Amino acid sequence: MSKSYVNGPTSSTATVDATGKHLSFTTNSPDFTVYVKGTAAYDTSGSLSA
């Protein structure tokens, strides 16, 4: 499943695999927050580590 968002020059796409366990997220925004239901948010204002 894939969802895309565009607002002016900002765009992002999130894709989840068929098992619902792997998330791929791409954006051209320098600051963003990803919310995943049941988990804490990752805020890239600092740095994002996986």
Beta strands, then each sheet from edge to edge (+ up, - down):
strand 1: 2-7
strand 2: 10-16
strand 3: 23-27
strand 4: 33-34
strand 5: 42-43
sheet 1: 1+ 2- 3+
sheet 2: 4+ 5-
end
